[in-house]
Amino acid sequence: MADLLFYVLGGVTLGTAALTVLSRNAVNSAMFFLLSLLATAGLFVLLDAYLLAALLVLVYAGAVVALFLFIIMLLDMQGGVRPPFTRATIAAAVAATGLLTVAVLGFVKRAQLSVAPVSPDLPVVGASLKAYAAQLFTTYLLPVQVVGFLLLIAMLGVIVLSKRVEGLEDIK
Amino acid sequence: MNLSLLQSAAADNRWADLFPELPLALLALFLLVLEIVLPKRQHRSIPVVAILGQVALLVALLVNLRGGMTEQLTFNGLLRHSPTGQFFRVLFLVTSLLVSILGVVSLARQRMPRVEFFHIVMVVAAAMMLLVQSHHFVMFFVALETVTVGFYILVSYFRTNPLSLEAGLKYLVMGALSSAILLFGIVLLYGAVGNPALAPSGIAAGAMDFASVRQFLLAHPDNFLAQLGIVLVLSGVAFKIGAVPFQIWVPDVYQGAPTPVTAFLAVGSKAAGFGALVVLAGVFAPCKSLVIPVLSVMAGATILFGNLAALTQYNVKRLIALSGVSHAGYLLIGVIAAYYDPAALSGVYFYLIAYLVASFAVFGVMTHVCGENEADQELEHYADLAQTHPFLALVLVIGLGSLAGIPPLAGFIGKLMIFLAAFSAGLYVLLGIAVLGVMISIYYYFGWIKAACFSAWRLPTPAGEAVPSLPRTPVAWPARITLGTLAVASVVLGLWQGPIIGWLLAR
């Protein structure tokens, strides 16, 4: 049952990811991206990583895709006409596809993906919010603080780059 | 979980050992507080506070240099303090101090908000210090992202200039791509190291810990997943140091960014990348047979590409960007040679010192020889510099000479140390490429010197055309002292390396 679910969710993830790139309408792309994320969250649930699944849905599906849709709406993007591919693009695409095929084949053949059966009593830190929080505020306290600074400078950056300043002529 | 349990778990979080990272970040926060508290007409004093604060921190760090030298793991193995880490702390603090001084000169021509610039520079410098001392992939990635996000903002800081915004966008896209590659590599390594079926006995720390990654690689040097992870992680770091084939963003971003930020990218970001690369090279040492060819190809291609591409440039910012690419190549040779003889790292560190001193001398002059549009700095703008501003011209000549590696200057000693290490390691092909690269570089460095010093060789202005006015900013005394010190340091470090080299070699 879980195996079947894995293949279904994996197939949905890959298919919708491909449609995200291929669809001509930006809104459709964003919606397929959303579906792809939801299927990925399903994969996390299969791995017992409930917290990660919830965060993925909340942050990406909830916030990021909504932001995409806002921007698409504000810029009023239609599908438009795609210019035909140039010769150089086609050559580069063929070369890249070949390299990727070789890489994936090598990966499948040589990666030792066999895994010993995991004992069910192995602690899964990411599964419960409590265990996760305890780790964050003890072992990983320093990275959490650094991320705080990261968010601070990101916010300052938004203010500096977008705030109206007196006497500053912005480019249109 | 009760309080005492929490306390014991957090006992290893020794914040006092984070000197000067923590005070630097607090100083950065203090600047923002000052901006709120002080009345508007006193805002001009905030950059002074930033610079004096960093000078005080630098003095405190140098006085207490021995204190941070003991090798120890803190923060539950997230950080590893070492003499090398202490060296990089001094390097990054000096870098952020010099960037702040240049920032004052450059921001005076703009109507941009000022305080945020110094705040971000200091936070980024603190994050760089944490990056080179990280001993765990979580810490590594968080510190690296803080540095990168800071640079996104700094690069596009002069938002009235379309080139600055374009550079910021390009850096954002390329930075996001490189972060994705790096993260994918980290995930593959984590998957391989964390696999219970392959775990060698005695891995105590988690699968993200550098020590356990190294232990795993010692047990399974030919694990394909781990090898793929190593190549991807090295690619992510190569983006930061601007090594071929990940150099594509360098010229445009360096040109568009404000000049002090270009200096920060060239010196700080590159040194941080090399600090991280040296740490990772140690972690990946069991896979030498994979890492050495990858880095060797990169180093050779980087030196040739950087020097050949710089030959054709007339914009000095693009020129210095592409020559910076070639310097990354020389440094890579030092990192490779360190696999044969660890003493080669002393060459890398000395090269970084020489590169810092010489680059900031050149960037200091560039900050003064340009107008409001900082992306527009051509070789022509340097005409008659020696006649009108002999001090700037002298500093420029010394800085460029040191970058080119002309004998009595510091850059020569740095190159000599790396070339000697490469020779004793038997890297003859790379050594040949490097010597060729240095010869090519002399052409474009001296082209710049020629433009600044020898007016007789200039093309005459066509009759009837007005002589274009050359942008110049008068040199105030703090900048004069800074530039003078840098020029003198370039000469002194070339003739007498003093205790620095003894310390570097003794480790």
Chai-1 contact restraints between the chains, C-beta under 6 A:
chainA,res_idxA,chainB,res_idxB,connection_type,confidence,min_distance_angstrom,max_distance_angstrom,comment,restraint_id
A,R110,B,F224,contact,1.0,0.0,6.0,A-B,restraint_1
A,A111,B,F224,contact,1.0,0.0,6.0,A-B,restraint_2
A,A111,B,L225,contact,1.0,0.0,6.0,A-B,restraint_3
A,V115,B,A197,contact,1.0,0.0,6.0,A-B,restraint_4
A,A116,B,P196,contact,1.0,0.0,6.0,A-B,restraint_5
A,A116,B,A197,contact,1.0,0.0,6.0,A-B,restraint_6
A,A134,B,M1,contact,1.0,0.0,6.0,A-B,restraint_7
A,T138,B,A9,contact,1.0,0.0,6.0,A-B,restraint_8
A,T138,B,A10,contact,1.0,0.0,6.0,A-B,restraint_9
A,T139,B,N76,contact,1.0,0.0,6.0,A-B,restraint_10
A,L141,B,N13,contact,1.0,0.0,6.0,A-B,restraint_11
A,L142,B,F75,contact,1.0,0.0,6.0,A-B,restraint_12
A,L142,B,L78,contact,1.0,0.0,6.0,A-B,restraint_13
A,P143,B,V138,contact,1.0,0.0,6.0,A-B,restraint_14
A,P143,B,M139,contact,1.0,0.0,6.0,A-B,restraint_15
A,P143,B,V142,contact,1.0,0.0,6.0,A-B,restraint_16
A,V146,B,V142,contact,1.0,0.0,6.0,A-B,restraint_17
A,V146,B,T146,contact,1.0,0.0,6.0,A-B,restraint_18
A,V147,B,V142,contact,1.0,0.0,6.0,A-B,restraint_19
A,F149,B,V123,contact,1.0,0.0,6.0,A-B,restraint_20
A,L150,B,T146,contact,1.0,0.0,6.0,A-B,restraint_21
A,L150,B,V149,contact,1.0,0.0,6.0,A-B,restraint_22
A,I153,B,I120,contact,1.0,0.0,6.0,A-B,restraint_23
A,I153,B,V123,contact,1.0,0.0,6.0,A-B,restraint_24
A,I153,B,G150,contact,1.0,0.0,6.0,A-B,restraint_25
A,A154,B,V149,contact,1.0,0.0,6.0,A-B,restraint_26
A,L156,B,E116,contact,1.0,0.0,6.0,A-B,restraint_27
A,G157,B,I153,contact,1.0,0.0,6.0,A-B,restraint_28
A,V160,B,P113,contact,1.0,0.0,6.0,A-B,restraint_29
A,V160,B,E116,contact,1.0,0.0,6.0,A-B,restraint_30
A,L161,B,R159,contact,1.0,0.0,6.0,A-B,restraint_31
A,G167,B,R111,contact,1.0,0.0,6.0,A-B,restraint_32
A,L168,B,R111,contact,1.0,0.0,6.0,A-B,restraint_33
A,I171,B,P162,contact,1.0,0.0,6.0,A-B,restraint_34
